[in-house]
Amino acid sequence: MVEQRELRVQQMTWEAEGVISVRLVRIESRDPLPPWSPGAHIDVYVPDGTTRQYSLCGDPHDLSSYQIAVLREPESRGGSAYLHEQLRVGDQLLVTRPKHHFNLEEAPFHALVAGGIGITPIMTFAEELARTGRPYSLTYGGRTAATMAFRDRLGALGGAVTFLAEDEQGRPDLDAIVRSLPPGGLVYVCGPLPLLRAVEAAAEAAYGAEQDVVRFELFSRAGVEEPEPVAVPDGETYELVLTRTGHTLRLKPDASILDVVLALGIEVENDCRDGICGSCVTRVLAGTVDHRDLVLTKKEQAAMDQMMICCSRPTSTRLELEL
């Protein structure tokens, strides 16, 4: 079971046009909150029954509170609309323990790229790298300067940070950022899907289709083209083998594996059910997969040794999973 707790809203701050930050504390106890590392997120449950993922953007060394930042989405009827328009200081929110699917790997250099509200996890990476004296750069882009949150806080990091308001300075030169990486360097990107795709294209142009320098996180499938139905060879069903629990099933190829295993009583951590959070990653022991997630790199997908069972589907007549 996913650990949940209710926290109280201690403070709400206007960070930029359309962006607020929310500071959450324990309701009664003064015990430290569960620890977290830069890049972690929590799930927030809102009254309409939906769940939203928000990166923690406070200080991971201060466990007296958690801080998240929320962009007011124009079309939102749930998470961001509620948090902006109805949530008030003193209210309570149900949240999960911090989850770590976007982690800072060791590298001789980190090129950090953020677009809009994607600055929240990227900022924590930058502060950690600065604190530990490791070389990095941060390129932060937004539509206008007024929409770019945490500018003062990021300004304290000095010359490693470049601010680019699109209406004044244009868009970042992603090709230059990628090509300037030293051997072993990594690019971390968070923001809208077009930014991620542009960074991946720049990396593939520089290092080939099997590039393994880009690390990314998305919190929305907005703009993603939905895939065609999967066709399994030699029939309308395939055999699903769950090796740890001993189940063997015949399923239609478009059946949700996550829904099936949960119905069997097998506990699998899951958050988004959209292939963007990475929580349901499962080891593949045999078979091939049509990867539909937005978490694994192309190299990781090509290895065929793991899959997100919420959205990805088999392309073989037999699929064995370590479940």
C-alpha positions as CSV (number, residue, x, y, z in Angstrom):
1,M,0.0,0.0,0.0
2,V,1.1,3.5,-0.7
3,E,1.8,5.4,2.5
4,Q,-0.5,8.5,2.9
5,R,-0.8,11.3,5.4
6,E,-2.7,14.4,5.9
7,L,-0.7,17.6,6.1
8,R,-1.8,21.2,6.9
9,V,-1.3,24.2,4.6
10,Q,1.0,26.5,6.5
11,Q,1.8,29.0,3.8
12,M,0.8,29.9,0.2
13,T,3.0,32.2,-1.8
14,W,2.5,33.9,-5.2
15,E,5.7,32.9,-7.1
16,A,5.0,34.1,-10.6
17,E,2.1,34.8,-12.9
18,G,-0.1,31.7,-12.6
19,V,2.2,29.9,-10.1
20,I,1.8,29.5,-6.3
21,S,3.9,27.6,-3.9
22,V,2.3,25.7,-1.0
23,R,4.1,24.8,2.2
24,L,2.8,21.8,4.1
25,V,3.5,20.7,7.7
26,R,2.3,18.0,10.0
27,I,-1.0,18.6,11.7
28,E,0.0,17.9,15.3
29,S,3.3,16.1,15.6
30,R,6.6,18.0,15.2
31,D,8.4,14.8,14.1
32,P,10.4,15.2,10.9
33,L,8.6,14.4,7.7
34,P,9.9,11.4,5.6
35,P,13.2,12.3,3.9
36,W,13.5,13.1,0.2
37,S,16.1,13.7,-2.4
38,P,16.2,16.3,-5.2
39,G,13.9,15.4,-8.0
40,A,11.3,13.6,-5.7
41,H,7.6,14.2,-6.0
42,I,4.5,13.6,-3.9
43,D,1.0,12.7,-5.0
44,V,-1.7,15.1,-3.9
45,Y,-5.3,14.0,-3.6
46,V,-7.9,16.6,-4.4
47,P,-11.6,16.6,-3.5
48,D,-12.8,15.7,-7.0
49,G,-11.2,12.3,-6.6
50,T,-8.2,12.9,-8.8
51,T,-4.5,12.6,-8.0
52,R,-1.8,15.0,-9.1
53,Q,1.9,14.7,-8.9
54,Y,3.9,17.7,-7.8
55,S,7.7,17.9,-7.4
56,L,9.1,18.9,-4.0
57,C,10.9,22.2,-4.3
58,G,11.9,23.1,-0.8
59,D,15.0,22.2,1.1
60,P,15.6,18.4,1.4
61,H,17.6,19.1,4.5
62,D,14.7,20.7,6.2
63,L,12.1,18.0,7.0
64,S,9.8,20.3,9.1
65,S,7.8,21.0,5.9
66,Y,7.3,20.1,2.3
67,Q,7.0,22.7,-0.5
68,I,5.3,22.3,-3.8
69,A,4.6,24.7,-6.7
70,V,1.4,24.6,-8.7
71,L,0.8,26.1,-12.2
72,R,-2.8,27.3,-12.8
73,E,-3.7,25.3,-15.9
74,P,-6.3,27.2,-18.0
75,E,-8.3,24.1,-18.8
76,S,-8.1,22.6,-15.3
77,R,-11.2,21.6,-13.5
78,G,-9.5,19.6,-10.8
79,G,-6.0,19.8,-9.3
80,S,-4.6,23.2,-10.2
81,A,-8.0,24.9,-10.2
82,Y,-8.8,23.6,-6.7
83,L,-5.3,24.5,-5.3
84,H,-5.4,28.0,-6.7
85,E,-9.0,28.9,-6.1
86,Q,-10.2,27.0,-3.1
87,L,-7.3,25.9,-1.0
88,R,-6.5,28.2,1.9
89,V,-3.9,28.4,4.7
90,G,-5.1,26.0,7.5
91,D,-6.7,23.5,5.1
92,Q,-5.5,19.9,5.0
93,L,-4.3,17.9,2.0
94,L,-3.9,14.1,1.7
95,V,-0.5,13.4,0.2
96,T,1.8,10.4,-0.3
97,R,5.3,9.7,0.9
98,P,7.9,11.3,-1.4
99,K,8.6,9.2,-4.5
100,H,11.9,9.1,-6.3
101,H,11.7,8.3,-10.1
102,F,13.8,11.3,-11.3
103,N,17.2,11.0,-9.7
104,L,20.4,12.9,-10.0
105,E,23.0,10.5,-11.4
106,E,26.8,10.9,-11.0
107,A,28.4,12.6,-14.0
108,P,31.3,15.0,-14.6
109,F,28.9,17.7,-15.7
110,H,25.1,18.2,-15.6
111,A,23.4,20.5,-18.1
112,L,20.0,21.3,-16.6
113,V,17.2,22.6,-18.8
114,A,13.8,23.7,-17.5
115,G,10.7,25.1,-19.2
116,G,8.0,26.8,-17.2
117,I,6.8,24.9,-14.1
118,G,9.4,22.2,-15.0
119,I,11.8,24.4,-13.0
120,T,10.6,22.8,-9.7
121,P,12.7,19.5,-9.8
122,I,15.4,21.1,-11.9
123,M,15.9,23.8,-9.2
124,T,16.5,21.2,-6.5
125,F,19.1,19.5,-8.7
126,A,20.9,22.9,-9.3
127,E,20.9,23.7,-5.6
128,E,22.3,20.2,-4.7
129,L,25.0,20.5,-7.3
130,A,26.0,23.9,-6.1
131,R,26.0,22.8,-2.5
132,T,28.3,19.9,-3.2
133,G,30.6,21.9,-5.6
134,R,29.9,19.9,-8.7
135,P,30.0,21.6,-12.2
136,Y,26.6,22.3,-13.9
137,S,24.7,24.8,-15.9
138,L,21.0,25.6,-15.7
139,T,19.1,27.1,-18.6
140,Y,15.6,28.2,-17.6
141,G,13.1,29.3,-20.2
142,G,9.6,30.7,-20.0
143,R,7.0,32.6,-22.1
144,T,7.7,35.8,-20.3
145,A,9.8,36.9,-17.3
146,A,6.6,37.4,-15.3
147,T,5.7,33.7,-15.7
148,M,9.0,32.4,-14.5
149,A,8.9,31.3,-10.8
150,F,11.7,31.4,-8.3
151,R,13.9,33.9,-10.2
152,D,15.2,35.5,-7.0
153,R,16.0,32.1,-5.4
154,L,17.8,30.9,-8.6
155,G,19.6,34.2,-8.9
156,A,21.5,33.3,-5.7
157,L,23.2,30.5,-7.7
158,G,25.1,33.0,-9.7
159,G,26.5,32.7,-13.3
160,A,25.6,29.0,-13.7
161,V,22.0,30.0,-14.3
162,T,20.7,31.5,-17.6
163,F,17.2,33.0,-17.8
164,L,15.5,33.2,-21.2
165,A,12.1,34.8,-21.5
166,E,11.0,33.8,-24.9
167,D,9.3,37.2,-25.7
168,E,12.6,39.0,-25.0
169,Q,15.6,36.6,-25.5
170,G,14.1,33.8,-27.6
171,R,14.4,30.1,-27.0
172,P,17.5,28.3,-25.7
173,D,20.0,26.9,-28.1
174,L,19.5,23.3,-27.3
175,D,22.0,22.0,-29.9
176,A,24.8,24.1,-28.3
177,I,23.8,22.9,-24.8
178,V,23.9,19.2,-25.9
179,R,27.1,19.5,-28.0
180,S,29.0,21.3,-25.2
181,L,28.7,18.3,-22.9
182,P,32.0,16.8,-21.8
183,P,32.4,13.0,-22.1
184,G,30.1,11.3,-19.6
185,G,28.0,14.5,-19.1
186,L,24.2,14.3,-18.8
187,V,21.3,16.6,-19.7
188,Y,18.4,16.8,-17.3
189,V,15.2,18.3,-18.7
190,C,11.7,19.0,-17.3
191,G,9.0,21.0,-18.9
192,P,6.4,20.7,-21.7
193,L,6.6,17.8,-24.1
194,P,7.8,19.9,-27.1
195,L,10.9,20.9,-25.0
196,L,11.6,17.4,-24.1
197,R,11.3,16.2,-27.8
198,A,13.6,19.1,-28.9
199,V,16.3,18.1,-26.4
200,E,16.1,14.5,-27.4
201,A,16.3,15.5,-31.1
202,A,19.4,17.6,-30.3
203,A,21.0,14.7,-28.5
204,E,20.2,12.3,-31.3
205,A,21.7,14.7,-33.9
206,A,24.9,14.9,-31.8
207,Y,25.3,11.4,-30.5
208,G,23.1,9.2,-32.7
209,A,19.7,7.5,-32.2
210,E,21.0,5.4,-29.3
211,Q,22.1,8.5,-27.3
212,D,22.0,8.0,-23.6
213,V,22.7,11.5,-22.3
214,V,19.1,12.8,-21.7
215,R,17.2,12.3,-18.4
216,F,13.7,13.7,-18.2
217,E,10.4,13.9,-16.3
218,L,6.9,14.7,-17.5
219,F,3.7,15.2,-15.5
220,S,1.3,15.2,-18.4
221,R,0.7,13.4,-21.6
222,A,-0.6,16.6,-23.2
223,G,0.4,16.6,-26.9
224,V,1.3,12.9,-27.0
225,E,-0.2,11.0,-30.0
226,E,-2.1,8.0,-28.8
227,P,-0.7,4.7,-30.3
228,E,-2.6,2.4,-32.6
229,P,-4.0,-0.8,-31.1
230,V,-1.4,-3.6,-30.6
231,A,-1.5,-6.6,-32.9
232,V,-0.2,-9.8,-31.4
233,P,1.1,-12.4,-33.9
234,D,-0.8,-15.6,-34.4
235,G,-4.0,-14.8,-32.6
236,E,-6.2,-12.4,-30.7
237,T,-4.8,-13.2,-27.3
238,Y,-1.4,-13.7,-25.7
239,E,-0.1,-15.6,-22.7
240,L,0.9,-13.6,-19.6
241,V,3.0,-15.4,-17.1
242,L,3.6,-13.9,-13.7
243,T,6.6,-15.8,-12.5
244,R,6.7,-14.8,-8.8
245,T,3.1,-15.5,-8.0
246,G,2.6,-18.4,-10.4
247,H,-0.3,-17.0,-12.5
248,T,-0.6,-17.8,-16.2
249,L,-3.4,-15.9,-18.0
250,R,-4.6,-15.4,-21.6
251,L,-5.4,-11.8,-22.3
252,K,-6.4,-9.6,-25.2
253,P,-3.4,-7.4,-26.2
254,D,-5.0,-4.1,-25.2
255,A,-6.0,-5.2,-21.7
256,S,-4.3,-3.2,-18.9
257,I,-1.8,-5.5,-17.3
258,L,-1.8,-3.2,-14.2
259,D,-5.6,-3.6,-13.8
260,V,-5.3,-7.4,-14.2
261,V,-2.6,-7.8,-11.6
262,L,-4.3,-5.5,-9.1
263,A,-7.5,-7.5,-9.6
264,L,-5.4,-10.6,-8.7
265,G,-4.5,-9.0,-5.4
266,I,-0.9,-8.4,-6.4
267,E,0.4,-5.1,-5.0
268,V,2.1,-2.9,-7.5
269,E,2.9,0.7,-6.8
270,N,1.0,3.0,-9.3
271,D,0.3,6.7,-9.5
272,C,-0.5,8.2,-12.8
273,R,-1.7,5.2,-14.9
274,D,-0.5,7.2,-17.9
275,G,3.1,6.1,-18.3
276,I,4.6,9.3,-17.0
277,C,5.6,8.6,-13.4
278,G,7.5,5.4,-13.6
279,S,6.1,3.9,-10.4
280,C,4.8,0.6,-12.0
281,V,8.0,-0.3,-13.7
282,T,8.2,-4.1,-13.9
283,R,11.0,-6.5,-15.0
284,V,10.4,-8.3,-18.2
285,L,11.9,-11.9,-18.2
286,A,10.7,-12.9,-21.7
287,G,8.8,-11.4,-24.6
288,T,8.7,-8.2,-26.5
289,V,6.9,-4.9,-25.7
290,D,5.3,-2.0,-27.4
291,H,6.6,0.7,-25.0
292,R,4.1,3.5,-24.6
293,D,5.6,5.2,-21.6
294,L,7.3,8.6,-21.4
295,V,9.8,7.5,-18.7
296,L,12.3,5.0,-20.2
297,T,14.9,6.2,-22.6
298,K,15.0,4.8,-26.1
299,K,18.0,2.7,-25.1
300,E,16.2,1.3,-22.0
301,Q,13.1,0.6,-24.1
302,A,15.2,-1.3,-26.7
303,A,16.7,-3.5,-24.0
304,M,13.2,-5.1,-23.5
305,D,14.0,-5.9,-19.9
306,Q,11.5,-3.6,-18.2
307,M,8.1,-2.0,-18.9
308,M,5.4,0.2,-17.5
309,I,2.5,-2.1,-17.1
310,C,-0.1,0.7,-16.9
311,C,0.2,1.6,-20.5
312,S,2.7,-0.6,-22.4
313,R,1.5,-3.7,-24.2
314,P,3.1,-7.0,-25.5
315,T,4.0,-7.6,-29.1
316,S,4.8,-11.3,-28.6
317,T,2.5,-14.3,-28.0
318,R,4.0,-14.9,-24.5
319,L,5.1,-12.3,-22.0
320,E,6.8,-13.2,-18.7
321,L,7.0,-10.7,-15.9
322,E,8.6,-10.8,-12.5
323,L,5.4,-10.4,-10.6
